Amino acid sequence: MRTTYMAKPNAVERKWYVIDAAGKRVGRLATQIAIILRGKHKPEFTPHVDTGDFVVVVNVEKVVFTGDKLHKKMYRRHSGYPGGLKEVRAIDMLKTHPDRVMYSAVKGMLPHNTLGRAQLTKLKLYAGPEHPHQAQQPIPWESSK
């Protein structure tokens, strides 16, 4: 009788990857990041266990939107009070908080539960080319696109 392999949370070996976001499209890059954070690139992927790796994304301020999304896409948040809806266009969000653009794109592609929130903590975003994670010796991630 064959049994299905289930990864154990304490037996997962985590690697660090660094991705250069300069000139890459937001959605395409976010899917690659979500795959790494979930661990779907590994043969020992188990859906209910956090088997993913750490991802450091640099040059987030240089990501690209296709079409007219840069001017038409809106990021919305609500304070919970009447009239508390705030809307910011993508071009303004890239100028003020470029990391939030990629953060929200990746967050939408992860599970919306406790596991997804735990996987999202392994995402490190930096607007410029420098990052403080040299001690972890991150491996450059080469995407297929």
N, C-alpha and C positions, 0 to 999 in steps of 0.2 A: 504494500500500500504506500502511495506517495503522499507526502504532506507538503503543504504550501509553506514557503519560508516567510516568516514574520520577523522583521527587524526589531531588535530590542533597543529602547531609548538610550541605555547606557553603553551599548556596543557600537554606536554610530561614530564613524571617524569623519570629522569635519575638516574641510579644506577652506582656504581663503582664495577668492578670485577677485581680480581687479578688472574693471571694464572701463574703457575710454568712450564716453558718450558723445564726443565731438562729431557733429555732422550726421548723427544717427537719428532715425525717426522715433518718436516717443513710444508709440504703440508697439512697434516691432521690438524695440529694446526692452520694453516692460515685459513682454512675453518671455523673452530669454531670461531675464532676471527672475521672474516668477518660477520658471522651470528649475532654476538652480536653487532658489530658496526652498522649494518644496522637496527637492531631491529626486525629481523625475528623470534626471540624466544618469542616475545610478541604477545598476541592476538590482540592488537590494531595496528599491523604493517600496514603501508600505504606506498606504493612504492615511492611516490613522496614527502614524508615528512621524515625528519631525526628523526626517533623514536628510534634510537639506544642508547646504554649505553657506558660508558667509560670502557676501558680495559687497565690494567697495566700488562705487561708481564715481569717477572723476569727470570733470568738465561737463557737469550737468547743465550749466548755463548755455552750452553750445548745441543743445538738442534742436531738432528740426520738426516742425509741424508741416503736414502736407496740405495742399489746397488752401482754403481760406480759414482754416481752423485757428491760426494765430490771432486773427481779429474777431472771429465769431464765437469761439469756444468760451464758455463761462464756467468759472469755478464758484460754486455756491456753498454758503454755510449759514447756519441760523443760530441765533443766540438763545432761542427758546422763549423770548419775550415777543409780544405783539409788535409787528413791524421790524423785527430783528433780522430780516434776511439781508445778507451781504453778498454781492456779486462782484467778481473780479474777472476781467478778460485775460486770456492766456498770455497776451503780449505784456500786460502789466505784471502778471504773476512771475513771468520769466525775469523781468527786471528786478523785482523786489525779493522774491523767494524762489529761486530756480529749483531748489531741492523739493519743494512741495509739489511741483508739476510731476516729477517722476515718482514721488512718494504716493500720490493719489492714483496714478496709473497702475503701479504695481499692487497697491492695496486692493484695487478693484478686481485683480486677477487671482488673488489668494482666497482661500476659504474664509467665509464670514463667521468665524467662531473662535474659540480659544486657541485652537491649533494655528489658525491663520495669523492671529495676533502674535503668537510666539515666533512664527516664521518671519514675520515682518521686522522683529527686533534684530535680525541678522543682516539687515540692509543698512549700509552706511553710504550716505550721499554727500558729495562735496562739489561746490560750484566750480572751483579751480582745479588745476592739475595736481596739486599736492594733497596728500592724506597722511594721517599720523599712524598708519597701520603697517609700517615697514617691518616691525618686529615679528609680525605674523607671516612674513614672506609670502605675500599673495601672488598667485599664478595669473598671468594675463589670460583672459578668456577670449578665445577667437570664435566669434559667431559664424554661422554658415552664411549669413547675408551681409 
